[in-house]
Amino acid sequence: MQKVLALIALILPAALYCMIHENKEKEYEGIVAVVNNEIITSQDLHSRILLALFSMGNNIDPELKEKFSREVLKDMIIEKLKSQCAKKFEPKGGWAPTDEVKKVYQDIAKRNNLSEESFTKLLESKGIAKNILLKQIKVNLSWIAYINAKFGRFIRISDSEVKRTMKEIKEKQNQESYYIHRMFFPVSDSKNESAVSVQVSNIKQMIVQGANFGDLARQFSKSPDANKGGEIGWVFQGQLSPEEDSALQNAKIGDYVIVRNSRGYVLIFLQDKKNAGVKDFTTIKFVQVVIPYSSENLGKEEVLLLMNAAMDLKKSATNSQDFLQKAKEAQFCAISEPVSTTLETILPQFRTIITSIPAGGISNPIVMPNGITIICVLDRKIQKIQEPTFNDIKTQKANERLSVFADREARDMQNKSDIKINEQYGSAITFTK
C-alpha cells in the first residue's frame, strides 16, 4: 500500500494524497496550558500536531515546526473556549448530532481518496486516534450551531442584494473561472495584524514543504467551510472579495496566494483555472496497479521481464474491471484505492497518458520508480461548471456576516477567560485583549 501511495504522489498534486511517514521525535511531557481550569496536556498537543501534519511526517524544517507547534496550541486554546461556551448553552440533544459528525468524517476520508475504514487505519498508522479528529469536528459543528442560534436572527439578506450579485456574476460569466481552496484568518483589530500575517505566512510555508492544505484548513481556518478542508470549488469573478478576484486573475494553477481583504487574511490555493468562455471540465476515476520491483538495483533485463508480465496481464483482460480482478488473483500486484479527481489537475506529463484512455480502458505499462504501473480508468465524465444559485449566494453572504459575529464572540471569550500557558510556549503566544 505504501508503494502505491508513493506512486500516486507522482501523479496527483500534494494536496490530494497523504504520504506515509513516522514522527518519532520526543516531546515535552506535562501540562502545556490551563483554560478556565481545564487542562491541555503535551500529549493533547502532540496528537493535534500529528493530525495537522500527518501528510508530511518528518519532512519539516525544525524551526518552522516549533513555530507551528505554538500556532497549534493557540488554536487549541481557542477551541477549548469554544467547547466550553457551546457546552454551557447546549440544548437538549446537543448542538452536533452524531450522524452529522460522522458524515463530516466520511467526507474528509473521501477528500483523501480513501474509504472511511482505510482513512481510520491511515490515522492509526500515524499514532492518531480517530476520536481526536471526531472531537475536533464536533467542536467546530457545535460552535457554528451556537453562533447561528445566538446571532442568526440578526442576519438579513435581501432578495435584491442576492439578485444584484447574481447579475454581476452573469455579466462576468464569460470571464475566467477558478477552482479554489481557501482559508480565512480574521484580523479583529490593528493590534493583532502582525501576528495574523505571520501565522498565514507560516502556514503557507508548511504547505509548500508538503503539508496538506485541507488538513491545515480544518485546523486553522476561521471560515464556515473549514470542515470541508476549505474546498470552495468553481467560482466566478464577483463571488469573492475584490482583492481575491484581483489576486486570482494574476495567479497560475498550483499557486498559493495570500490576500489581505477588508476583514482579514485569505490563503488561496488555485487548483484549476478555465479560460474565458470555457465552461466544462472532466472528472475521472482511476486505479493504479503496480508490479513492485524486488529491489532498488534492478537491471534492464529484469525491468523488461516485469514489463512483459504487465503486458501479458493487460492482454488477458477485456476491460478495466476484468483487469483489476485478474491483478487481484495474480497476487503479485499492489492495487491502489480508486482516485477521483479532475483531469485538469493531474500533472501534465501524466495527463497526456490518462487523457487518451476511455472509461473502462487500460494504459500500457509505465516504468515508475517503485514498479511497473498500469492505470485503469473506471469512469470519466464531462461536466458543466455550475453557476451559483440564488440560495448558494444567500447562504454565502449569511455565512460571511455570521463569521463576523463569531470572531467577536471568540475575542470576547478570550478577554474574559483565565488562560495560563507553560513558559516553554507562552513567550510566543499572545492574545489581543
CORQUI-V568398 format. One record per residue. N is the residue number from 1. OMEGA is omega as a letter, one per 20 degrees, with the letter a starting at -180 (none if undefined). BURIAL is + if it has 16 or more other ideal C-beta (glycine too) atoms within 10 Angstrom, else -. Layout:
((N/OMEGA/BURIAL) (N/OMEGA/BURIAL))
This chain:
((1/a/-) (2/r/-) (3/r/+) (4/r/+) (5/r/+) (6/r/+) (7/r/+) (8/r/+) (9/a/-) (10/a/-) (11/a/+) (12/r/+) (13/a/+) (14/a/+) (15/a/+) (16/r/+) (17/a/+) (18/a/+) (19/a/+) (20/r/-) (21/r/+) (22/r/-) (23/a/+) (24/a/-) (25/r/-) (26/a/-) (27/r/-) (28/a/-) (29/r/-) (30/r/-) (31/a/-) (32/r/+) (33/r/+) (34/a/+) (35/a/+) (36/r/-) (37/r/-) (38/a/-) (39/r/-) (40/a/+) (41/r/-) (42/r/+) (43/r/-) (44/a/+) (45/a/+) (46/a/+) (47/a/+) (48/r/+) (49/r/+) (50/a/+) (51/a/+) (52/a/+) (53/a/+) (54/r/+) (55/a/+) (56/a/+) (57/a/+) (58/a/-) (59/a/-) (60/r/+) (61/a/-) (62/a/-) (63/r/-) (64/r/-) (65/r/+) (66/r/-) (67/a/+) (68/r/+) (69/r/+) (70/r/+) (71/r/+) (72/r/+) (73/r/+) (74/a/+) (75/r/+) (76/r/+) (77/r/+) (78/r/+) (79/r/+) (80/r/+) (81/r/+) (82/r/+) (83/r/+) (84/a/+) (85/a/+) (86/r/+) (87/a/-) (88/a/-) (89/a/-) (90/r/-) (91/r/-) (92/a/-) (93/r/-) (94/r/+) (95/a/+) (96/r/+) (97/a/-) (98/a/-) (99/a/-) (100/r/+) (101/a/+) (102/a/-) (103/r/-) (104/r/+) (105/r/+) (106/r/-) (107/r/+) (108/r/+) (109/a/+) (110/r/-) (111/r/+) (112/r/+) (113/r/+) (114/r/+) (115/r/-) (116/a/-) (117/a/-) (118/r/-) (119/r/+) (120/r/+) (121/r/-) (122/r/+) (123/a/+) (124/r/-) (125/r/-) (126/a/+) (127/a/-) (128/r/+) (129/r/-) (130/a/-) (131/r/-) (132/r/-) (133/r/+) (134/r/-) (135/r/-) (136/r/+) (137/a/+) (138/r/+) (139/a/+) (140/r/+) (141/r/+) (142/a/+) (143/r/+) (144/r/+) (145/r/+) (146/r/+) (147/r/+) (148/a/+) (149/a/-) (150/a/-) (151/a/+) (152/a/-) (153/r/-) (154/a/-) (155/r/-) (156/r/-) (157/a/+) (158/r/-) (159/a/-) (160/r/-) (161/r/-) (162/a/+) (163/r/-) (164/r/-) (165/r/+) (166/r/+) (167/r/-) (168/r/-) (169/a/+) (170/a/-) (171/a/-) (172/a/+) (173/r/+) (174/r/-) (175/a/+) (176/r/+) (177/a/+) (178/r/+) (179/a/+) (180/r/+) (181/a/+) (182/r/+) (183/r/+) (184/a/+) (185/a/+) (186/r/+) (187/a/+) (188/r/+) (189/a/-) (190/a/-) (191/a/-) (192/r/+) (193/a/-) (194/a/-) (195/a/+) (196/r/+) (197/r/+) (198/r/-) (199/a/+) (200/r/+) (201/r/-) (202/a/+) (203/r/+) (204/r/+) (205/r/+) (206/a/+) (207/r/+) (208/r/-) (209/r/-) (210/r/+) (211/a/+) (212/a/+) (213/a/+) (214/r/+) (215/a/+) (216/r/+) (217/r/+) (218/a/+) (219/a/+) (220/a/+) (221/r/+) (222/r/+) (223/r/+) (224/a/+) (225/a/+) (226/a/+) (227/r/+) (228/a/+) (229/r/+) (230/a/+) (231/a/+) (232/a/+) (233/a/-) (234/r/+) (235/r/+) (236/r/+) (237/r/+) (238/r/+) (239/a/+) (240/r/+) (241/r/-) (242/a/-) (243/r/-) (244/r/+) (245/a/+) (246/a/-) (247/a/+) (248/r/+) (249/a/-) (250/a/-) (251/r/+) (252/r/-) (253/a/-) (254/a/-) (255/r/-) (256/a/+) (257/r/+) (258/a/+) (259/r/+) (260/r/+) (261/a/-) (262/a/-) (263/a/+) (264/a/+) (265/r/+) (266/r/+) (267/a/+) (268/r/+) (269/r/+) (270/a/+) (271/a/+) (272/r/+) (273/r/+) (274/r/+) (275/r/-) (276/r/-) (277/r/-) (278/a/-) (279/r/-) (280/r/-) (281/a/+) (282/r/+) (283/a/-) (284/r/+) (285/a/+) (286/r/+) (287/r/+) (288/r/+) (289/a/+) (290/r/+) (291/a/+) (292/r/+) (293/r/+) (294/r/-) (295/a/-) (296/a/-) (297/r/-) (298/r/-) (299/a/-) (300/a/-) (301/r/-) (302/r/-) (303/r/-) (304/r/-) (305/r/-) (306/r/+) (307/r/+) (308/r/-) (309/r/+) (310/a/+) (311/r/-) (312/r/-) (313/r/+) (314/a/+) (315/a/-) (316/a/-) (317/r/+) (318/r/-) (319/a/-) (320/a/+) (321/r/-) (322/r/-) (323/a/+) (324/r/+) (325/r/-) (326/r/+) (327/r/+) (328/a/-) (329/a/-) (330/r/-) (331/r/-) (332/a/-) (333/r/+) (334/a/+) (335/r/-) (336/r/+) (337/r/+) (338/r/+) (339/r/+) (340/a/-) (341/r/+) (342/a/-) (343/a/-) (344/a/+) (345/r/+) (346/a/+) (347/a/-) (348/a/-) (349/r/-) (350/r/-) (351/a/+) (352/r/-) (353/a/-) (354/a/+) (355/a/-) (356/a/-) (357/r/+) (358/r/-) (359/a/-) (360/a/+) (361/a/+) (362/r/+) (363/r/+) (364/r/-) (365/a/+) (366/r/+) (367/a/-) (368/a/+) (369/a/-) (370/a/+) (371/r/+) (372/a/+) (373/r/+) (374/a/+) (375/r/+) (376/r/+) (377/a/+) (378/a/+) (379/r/-) (380/a/+) (381/r/-) (382/a/-) (383/r/-) (384/r/-) (385/a/+) (386/r/-) (387/r/+) (388/r/+) (389/r/-) (390/a/-) (391/r/-) (392/a/-) (393/r/+) (394/r/+) (395/r/-) (396/a/+) (397/r/+) (398/r/+) (399/r/+) (400/a/+) (401/r/-) (402/a/+) (403/r/+) (404/r/-) (405/a/+) (406/r/+) (407/a/+) (408/a/-) (409/r/+) (410/r/+) (411/r/+) (412/r/-) (413/r/+) (414/a/+) (415/a/-) (416/a/-) (417/r/+) (418/a/-) (419/r/+) (420/a/-) (421/r/+) (422/a/+) (423/r/-) (424/a/-) (425/a/+) (426/a/-) (427/a/-) (428/a/-) (429/r/+) (430/r/-) (431/r/-) (432/r/-) (433/none/-))
